[in-house]
Amino acid sequence: MKNIFLILTIVFFIAKDSFSQINTKDFDSISKSFYSRVVPFGTTLDAGKFSTRIIQNFEVGKTFGPLDIGIAVGRFSNSDSTNFAQLRTTFDATQIGVFSSEFSLGVGKVFNSSSPLMLEISTTLLAQFTKKIGVGAIFGSYDFIGEYQHGAKQFFGLFLRYGPMRNESGGLIGRATRTIGKRRVRRR
């Protein structure tokens, strides 16, 4: 219990310091941005038939500058009813032009499973070709934890993202402004 309290305290102070330098007017406009992400095709590196290794999910959430926080629902194969729901955070780690590298952490529940707790760690390579649509590849690992069992799945796949495009500093293009001297200037 003490470890959980310590971790939550550290996360609180990191989050507080991360947003303490943001102008509140800019933060309000950034926090109104919604996004969606769909993984129509993903596969695990397990043995077996291809139909039992497919992963599909759909995620919706809000964008806070370089951070996406959303809820994802999906399934692990076409042949059974192994569905899941998870809370996923995605951080835009680097941005060069329209290309970005993102880092994701998620925690969720697998329904109808003896290992119901699901943890995710993944990275994505994203290219945003229009102001709202991006295409990318995702690579990662799921860990499943139950009372008597533990398992892991490595996966990769393709995804589509619909939401505002970020600039090279991780902020949202057209959503935030910066101040030069005493006048406000809109980002291009």
VENVENBEL-V113834 format. One record per residue. N is the residue number from 1. RES is the residue in three letters. BURIAL is 1 if it has 24 or more other C-alpha atoms within 12 Angstrom, else 0. D_FIRST is the distance of its C-alpha to the first C-alpha in Angstrom with 1 decimal. Layout:
n: <N N>
res: <RES RES>
burial: <BURIAL BURIAL>
d_first: <D_FIRST D_FIRST>
This chain:
n: <1 2 3 4 5 6 7 8 9 10 11 12 13 14 15 16 17 18 19 20 21 22 23 24 25 26 27 28 29 30 31 32 33 34 35 36 37 38 39 40 41 42 43 44 45 46 47 48 49 50 51 52 53 54 55 56 57 58 59 60 61 62 63 64 65 66 67 68 69 70 71 72 73 74 75 76 77 78 79 80 81 82 83 84 85 86 87 88 89 90 91 92 93 94 95 96 97 98 99 100 101 102 103 104 105 106 107 108 109 110 111 112 113 114 115 116 117 118 119 120 121 122 123 124 125 126 127 128 129 130 131 132 133 134 135 136 137 138 139 140 141 142 143 144 145 146 147 148 149 150 151 152 153 154 155 156 157 158 159 160 161 162 163 164 165 166 167 168 169 170 171 172 173 174 175 176 177 178 179 180 181 182 183 184 185 186 187 188>
res: <MET LYS ASN ILE PHE LEU ILE LEU THR ILE VAL PHE PHE ILE ALA LYS ASP SER PHE SER GLN ILE ASN THR LYS ASP PHE ASP SER ILE SER LYS SER PHE TYR SER ARG VAL VAL PRO PHE GLY THR THR LEU ASP ALA GLY LYS PHE SER THR ARG ILE ILE GLN ASN PHE GLU VAL GLY LYS THR PHE GLY PRO LEU ASP ILE GLY ILE ALA VAL GLY ARG PHE SER ASN SER ASP SER THR ASN PHE ALA GLN LEU ARG THR THR PHE ASP ALA THR GLN ILE GLY VAL PHE SER SER GLU PHE SER LEU GLY VAL GLY LYS VAL PHE ASN SER SER SER PRO LEU MET LEU GLU ILE SER THR THR LEU LEU ALA GLN PHE THR LYS LYS ILE GLY VAL GLY ALA ILE PHE GLY SER TYR ASP PHE ILE GLY GLU TYR GLN HIS GLY ALA LYS GLN PHE PHE GLY LEU PHE LEU ARG TYR GLY PRO MET ARG ASN GLU SER GLY GLY LEU ILE GLY ARG ALA THR ARG THR ILE GLY LYS ARG ARG VAL ARG ARG ARG>
burial: <0 0 0 0 0 0 0 0 0 0 0 0 0 0 0 0 0 0 0 0 0 0 0 0 0 1 1 0 1 1 1 0 1 1 1 1 1 1 1 1 1 1 1 1 0 0 0 0 0 0 0 0 1 1 1 1 1 1 1 1 1 1 1 1 1 1 1 1 1 1 1 1 1 1 1 1 1 0 0 0 0 1 1 1 1 1 1 1 1 1 1 1 1 1 1 0 0 1 1 1 1 1 1 1 1 1 1 1 1 1 0 0 0 0 1 1 1 1 1 1 1 1 1 1 1 1 1 1 0 0 0 1 0 1 1 1 1 1 1 1 1 1 1 1 0 0 0 0 0 0 0 0 1 1 1 1 1 1 1 1 1 1 1 1 1 1 1 0 0 1 1 1 1 0 1 1 1 0 0 0 0 0 0 0 0 0 0 0>
d_first: <0.0 3.8 5.4 5.2 6.3 8.6 10.0 10.7 12.4 14.4 15.5 16.6 18.7 20.2 21.2 22.5 24.6 25.8 27.4 28.5 31.8 32.8 35.6 34.4 37.6 36.9 33.3 34.5 37.0 34.7 32.0 34.8 35.3 34.4 34.5 34.7 34.4 35.8 35.7 38.9 39.0 36.4 36.4 34.2 35.4 35.3 38.4 40.3 42.3 41.9 41.3 38.1 36.7 37.0 34.1 34.7 32.6 33.1 30.8 31.3 29.5 30.0 30.9 29.7 32.0 30.8 27.7 28.0 25.4 26.4 26.0 27.7 29.2 31.1 32.2 32.3 35.9 39.1 39.6 36.7 34.4 31.2 30.0 26.8 25.3 22.9 21.7 23.2 23.4 26.5 27.3 30.9 30.8 34.6 37.6 41.3 43.7 42.9 40.7 37.0 34.2 30.9 27.4 25.2 21.6 20.9 18.6 20.2 21.4 24.4 26.4 28.3 26.4 24.8 22.4 21.3 18.5 20.4 19.5 22.4 23.5 27.1 29.8 32.9 36.4 37.8 41.4 42.1 45.8 46.2 44.7 42.4 42.4 40.8 40.9 38.6 37.3 33.7 32.3 28.8 26.6 24.7 22.1 21.7 19.0 19.5 18.8 21.8 22.9 22.2 24.8 25.7 28.6 30.2 32.2 34.7 36.6 38.5 37.4 38.9 37.3 38.9 37.9 38.9 39.8 38.1 40.1 39.7 37.2 34.9 35.9 37.7 41.5 43.3 40.2 39.6 42.1 42.3 44.3 47.1 48.6 49.0 49.5 47.1 47.8 46.6 45.3 47.6>
